[in-house]
């Protein structure tokens, strides 16, 4: 038994210890209740509710969550797609631009929250939640796009690539929803 433990300890390299400690530190930072984003994602699930049935729309779950995951896994596993250093730099820039634009948009849309129209106020609230969700995805995408440059293992690189692709597809879907809802808000304003 002791020989097995000693053999296992010999196989643990300093690089693995640093990686494990880094993950523990990141999780500790993210578990702080002041930056707990679970509330945002719970609200995002409410955005996926069908207004007629008041239940979560399976179509929205498929479109916004399952399809991005499926497409990402197909690209990584089936087509052996991997993000290289140059693409990681482009993705970091793209995610940074999206993040910045979404923060500006969130600031603007907050000023519309006092609408007298109940439906418009609901659409504005849902659009805000989706913008915040997309901002979080973009921020995590920035972090992962930077980190993938330092990842050397094949499995870890595939995991990072899949996560970045999932975030990319989900962010695109959220941006499309935000654009459509912003258009709807604008069209309601122009009719009045």
C-alpha positions as a printed Julia matrix, in Angstrom:
192×3 Matrix{Float64}:
   0.0    0.0     0.0
   2.74   2.47    0.99
   4.7    1.52   -2.13
   1.69   2.38   -4.29
   1.33   5.78   -2.62
   5.04   6.5    -3.02
   4.94   5.48   -6.69
   1.94   7.76   -7.25
   3.72  10.65   -5.53
   6.79  10.17   -7.73
   4.59  10.5   -10.82
   3.23  13.84   -9.66
   5.31  16.51  -11.31
   5.72  20.1   -10.19
   3.77  21.17  -13.3
   0.77  19.06  -12.25
   0.91  20.37   -8.7
   0.95  23.96   -9.97
  -1.94  23.17  -12.34
  -3.99  21.65   -9.51
  -3.25  24.57   -7.19
  -4.17  27.01   -9.98
  -7.53  25.3   -10.5
  -8.18  25.31   -6.74
  -7.36  29.05   -6.57
  -9.66  29.84   -9.51
 -12.5   27.83   -7.98
 -11.98  29.54   -4.61
 -12.15  32.94   -6.3
 -15.28  32.03   -8.27
 -17.05  30.61   -5.21
 -17.06  34.01   -3.52
 -20.72  34.91   -3.03
 -20.11  38.46   -4.23
 -19.39  37.2    -7.75
 -21.7   34.2    -7.83
 -23.25  34.23  -11.3
 -25.7   31.4   -10.64
 -28.48  33.98  -10.25
 -27.78  35.29  -13.75
 -28.04  31.83  -15.27
 -31.24  31.05  -13.35
 -32.7   34.27  -14.76
 -31.46  33.26  -18.21
 -33.42  30.01  -17.93
 -36.5   32.13  -17.19
 -35.86  33.99  -20.45
 -36.17  30.61  -22.17
 -39.77  30.27  -20.95
 -42.52  30.18  -23.52
 -44.88  33.1   -22.83
 -47.96  31.02  -23.69
 -47.22  27.91  -21.61
 -45.05  29.61  -18.92
 -42.73  26.58  -19.11
 -39.12  26.42  -20.25
 -39.14  26.02  -24.02
 -37.41  22.79  -25.08
 -36.67  24.44  -28.42
 -34.75  27.23  -26.67
 -32.75  24.72  -24.63
 -31.89  22.82  -27.81
 -31.03  25.99  -29.78
 -29.09  27.89  -27.13
 -27.45  25.11  -25.12
 -27.51  21.65  -26.7
 -26.71  22.61  -30.31
 -23.63  24.7   -29.36
 -22.36  21.82  -27.23
 -23.05  19.27  -29.99
 -21.43  21.38  -32.73
 -18.37  22.01  -30.59
 -17.92  18.34  -29.75
 -18.35  17.36  -33.41
 -15.67  19.86  -34.44
 -13.25  18.76  -31.73
 -13.84  14.99  -31.76
 -14.96  14.2   -35.3
 -12.99  16.8   -37.26
 -10.06  16.96  -34.8
 -10.27  20.77  -34.67
  -7.85  22.49  -32.32
  -7.29  26.14  -31.53
  -3.73  27.23  -32.28
  -1.92  30.28  -30.9
  -2.92  32.6   -33.75
  -6.61  31.68  -33.53
  -6.47  32.02  -29.75
  -5.2   35.58  -30.17
  -8.0   36.38  -32.64
 -10.59  34.86  -30.31
  -9.21  36.83  -27.35
  -9.61  40.04  -29.36
 -13.09  39.09  -30.59
 -14.32  38.12  -27.12
 -12.82  41.35  -25.73
 -14.67  43.47  -28.28
 -17.93  41.64  -27.65
 -17.49  42.0   -23.89
 -16.84  45.75  -24.19
 -19.79  46.32  -26.52
 -22.12  44.32  -24.28
 -21.11  46.32  -21.21
 -21.9   49.54  -23.09
 -25.2   48.07  -24.28
 -26.13  46.99  -20.76
 -25.53  50.52  -19.52
 -27.79  51.93  -22.22
 -30.56  49.4   -21.75
 -30.71  50.03  -18.0
 -32.03  53.51  -18.83
 -35.01  51.9   -20.61
 -36.12  49.84  -17.58
 -38.71  52.42  -16.5
 -40.94  51.88  -19.53
 -44.67  52.22  -18.9
 -45.43  49.34  -21.26
 -45.43  46.01  -19.32
 -44.5   43.89  -22.34
 -41.71  46.27  -23.33
 -40.39  46.28  -19.75
 -40.37  42.46  -19.76
 -38.55  42.34  -23.1
 -36.04  44.92  -21.85
 -35.45  42.87  -18.7
 -34.97  39.67  -20.67
 -32.66  41.42  -23.12
 -30.61  42.75  -20.21
 -30.31  39.26  -18.67
 -29.21  37.82  -22.02
 -26.66  40.61  -22.45
 -25.23  39.92  -18.99
 -25.1   36.18  -19.74
 -23.34  36.83  -23.05
 -20.91  39.16  -21.23
 -20.04  36.4   -18.78
 -19.54  33.93  -21.65
 -17.31  36.46  -23.45
 -15.27  37.08  -20.3
 -14.75  33.35  -19.73
 -13.94  33.03  -23.45
 -11.22  35.68  -23.05
  -9.71  33.8   -20.12
  -9.82  30.41  -21.85
  -8.43  31.86  -25.1
  -5.45  33.19  -23.18
  -4.99  29.99  -21.15
  -5.08  27.65  -24.17
  -1.78  29.11  -25.37
  -0.12  27.66  -22.27
  -1.78  24.23  -22.44
   0.48  21.5   -23.75
  -1.37  18.21  -23.24
  -3.48  16.89  -26.12
  -6.49  16.05  -23.94
  -6.38  19.38  -22.1
  -6.07  21.23  -25.42
  -9.14  19.42  -26.75
 -11.12  20.27  -23.61
 -10.12  23.94  -23.83
 -10.95  24.01  -27.55
 -14.37  22.48  -26.92
 -15.12  24.93  -24.1
 -14.05  27.93  -26.2
 -16.18  26.75  -29.12
 -19.19  26.17  -26.87
 -18.83  29.68  -25.45
 -18.38  31.09  -28.96
 -21.52  29.45  -30.32
 -23.56  30.32  -27.24
 -22.37  33.93  -27.34
 -23.34  34.17  -31.02
 -26.8   32.81  -30.24
 -27.24  35.28  -27.37
 -26.06  38.15  -29.58
 -28.61  37.19  -32.24
 -31.36  37.1   -29.59
 -30.23  40.47  -28.21
 -30.25  42.01  -31.7
 -33.74  40.7   -32.38
 -35.09  41.91  -29.03
 -33.42  45.31  -29.42
 -35.09  45.6   -32.81
 -38.42  44.73  -31.19
 -37.91  47.37  -28.47
 -36.97  49.96  -31.1
 -39.97  49.14  -33.28
 -42.31  49.51  -30.3
 -40.73  52.9   -29.48
 -41.09  54.13  -33.05
 -44.81  53.2   -33.14
 -45.57  55.37  -30.11
